[in-house]
Amino acid sequence: MSVRKSGLQKEVLALYRRALRMVRTKPALTQPKFLLFVRYNFHTQASSVSPRDVAAVEHLLRRGRRQLEIYEQPSVRDCQISQTMNDWEQSRRGSRTTSQ
């Protein structure tokens, strides 16, 4: 039995899918950086706001769409990854391997 998603949940998932599709349009050498950037930002933003705070979720959606429009431009070929993002990825990988 699957749970029906609200309109807002569908919008967030659509934005995430759009961001993942954007990653595939970037040069192969920079795709891992873009992927980490997308995953990290979605995770940290999602954990910073309550799912019931509709106004905050809508604000993050608008901000995410504007940011994605910039990154979708063909002239954007690379992105900067912070040490915090790298640490986050390493902690996620470490917790995944210990839980398996």
C-alpha positions as CSV (number, residue, x, y, z in Angstrom):
1,M,0.0,0.0,0.0
2,S,1.5,3.3,-1.0
3,V,0.8,6.6,0.7
4,R,-0.4,9.4,-1.5
5,K,1.8,12.4,-1.7
6,S,0.6,15.9,-1.3
7,G,1.1,18.5,-4.0
8,L,4.0,20.1,-2.2
9,Q,5.7,16.7,-1.8
10,K,5.3,16.1,-5.5
11,E,6.8,19.6,-6.3
12,V,9.8,18.8,-4.1
13,L,10.4,15.5,-5.8
14,A,10.0,17.1,-9.2
15,L,12.6,19.7,-8.3
16,Y,15.0,16.9,-7.1
17,R,14.5,14.9,-10.3
18,R,15.1,18.1,-12.4
19,A,18.3,18.7,-10.4
20,L,19.5,15.1,-11.0
21,R,18.8,15.5,-14.8
22,M,20.8,18.8,-14.7
23,V,23.8,16.8,-13.3
24,R,23.8,14.6,-16.4
25,T,24.1,17.6,-18.7
26,K,27.4,18.6,-17.1
27,P,30.9,17.4,-18.1
28,A,31.7,13.9,-16.9
29,L,34.6,15.1,-14.7
30,T,32.4,17.5,-12.8
31,Q,29.2,15.4,-12.5
32,P,30.2,13.8,-9.1
33,K,30.7,17.3,-7.7
34,F,27.3,18.5,-9.0
35,L,25.7,15.3,-7.6
36,L,27.2,15.9,-4.2
37,F,26.1,19.5,-4.3
38,V,22.5,18.6,-5.1
39,R,22.3,15.8,-2.6
40,Y,23.9,17.8,0.2
41,N,21.7,20.9,-0.4
42,F,18.4,18.9,-0.5
43,H,19.3,16.9,2.6
44,T,20.4,19.9,4.7
45,Q,17.5,22.0,3.6
46,A,15.0,19.2,4.2
47,S,16.4,18.7,7.7
48,S,16.3,22.4,8.5
49,V,12.5,22.9,8.1
50,S,9.5,21.0,9.3
51,P,7.4,19.3,6.6
52,R,4.4,20.9,8.1
53,D,5.8,24.5,7.7
54,V,4.2,25.0,4.3
55,A,5.4,28.6,3.9
56,A,9.0,27.6,4.5
57,V,8.8,24.7,2.1
58,E,7.3,26.9,-0.6
59,H,10.1,29.5,0.0
60,L,12.8,26.8,-0.3
61,L,11.1,25.5,-3.5
62,R,11.2,29.0,-5.0
63,R,14.8,29.5,-4.0
64,G,15.7,26.0,-5.3
65,R,14.1,26.6,-8.7
66,R,15.9,29.9,-9.1
67,Q,19.2,28.4,-8.2
68,L,18.6,25.4,-10.5
69,E,17.9,27.7,-13.4
70,I,21.3,29.2,-12.9
71,Y,23.0,25.8,-12.7
72,E,21.2,24.5,-15.8
73,Q,22.8,27.1,-18.0
74,P,25.3,25.5,-20.4
75,S,27.9,28.1,-19.4
76,V,28.0,26.6,-15.9
77,R,30.5,23.7,-16.2
78,D,31.7,23.3,-12.6
79,C,30.7,24.0,-9.0
80,Q,32.6,24.5,-5.8
81,I,32.4,21.8,-3.1
82,S,33.1,22.8,0.5
83,Q,34.9,20.6,3.0
84,T,31.7,20.4,4.9
85,M,30.0,18.7,1.9
86,N,32.9,16.3,1.6
87,D,32.7,15.5,5.3
88,W,29.0,14.9,5.0
89,E,29.4,12.5,2.1
90,Q,32.1,10.6,4.0
91,S,29.9,10.3,7.1
92,R,27.0,9.0,4.9
93,R,29.3,6.5,3.2
94,G,30.7,5.4,6.6
95,S,27.3,4.9,8.1
96,R,26.1,3.0,5.1
97,T,28.9,0.5,5.1
98,T,28.6,-0.1,8.9
99,S,24.9,-0.7,8.7
100,Q,25.1,-3.3,5.9
